[in-house]
Amino acid sequence: MGDEELYQLIRGGIDQNRRSQKLLYKEFYGFAMAICLRYTGGRDEAAEVMNQGFLKVFNNIHKFNEERRFKAWLGKIMINVSIDFYRRNLKIACSEELEKAEHIADGDWVDKNLNYNDLLAMVQRLPLAYRTVFNLFAIDGYSHEEIGEMLNINMGTSKSNLFKARLKLKKMILMAGQPAGNYNRGTDNQLDCGDQRSSI
C-alpha cells in the first residue's frame, strides 16, 4: 500500500468511515497480531488484545501525526494495550527473594534450527510477568528503567524477570531437542514480582 492510499484511509478513519476502518484493519492485521501474540498466552487472548488495540486506534486516529510512520504509531498502541492486559491479568504469587540478574547472551542458547513459531510458542508459555519483561526488553528495546515505569515494578525486578525468562527459554530450547515425552510444556507460577509501586 502506497503512502497516499494509506493517508486516504487514515483520513477516512478520522471521519469514522467504516470501509476505511475495515481496510486499515485488514492491512495491519498481521503486524498487530504478531505483536499481541508475543505478549499473550495464545491466539484467542491475542485476538482479544488486538481488537482492543484497534478500537483504541480508531478512537484516537485523529491524534495521529502524518509526519510519523503510521505502522510505528499503531505498534506502540498494540504494545500499550498488551501492557494493560498484563496489569489486568497478573496474579501476584511471590515467594522467591529477588535474585541478582545476570546477563545471558542470546547467542549462548539460541538454536538456529528452531523456527519463529517454535520460539513464539515457548515465549507464550512463560509466566506472564517474565513474558512481558522479555518482550519489552529483548524484542521491543525498552530499558529496565522504562519497563519499571510501565509495569509499576522496580528496575531490579525487571532485570530479575528478564534473567529468569531467559533461563526458562534456554531450558525449553534444550528440552525441545529431547524425546517428546521428556518435554515439559508447563510453566511454574513462581513470579518475581518485587516491590510493586502500585497495585495491579
Number of C-alpha atoms within 10 A of each C-alpha: 6 6 10 9 10 16 13 12 19 23 16 17 23 18 14 15 13 11 12 19 22 12 15 19 16 10 13 14 15 11 13 25 18 16 21 27 22 25 30 25 20 15 15 11 14 22 17 14 26 24 18 16 23 22 13 15 22 18 13 13 21 14 10 15 10 9 6 9 11 17 12 10 14 20 19 16 20 27 23 14 21 24 19 15 21 19 17 10 12 14 14 16 11 13 11 11 10 16 15 11 15 11 11 13 9 11 8 8 15 14 15 8 7 12 9 10 9 12 17 16 15 21 26 19 21 26 22 23 26 25 24 27 28 26 19 22 17 13 11 13 12 16 15 20 14 16 21 20 12 15 20 17 19 19 18 20 26 30 26 23 26 27 20 22 23 23 14 20 18 19 14 21 19 14 16 18 12 11 8 9 7 10 15 11 12 10 12 9 14 13 22 22 24 21 13 14 12 8 7 14
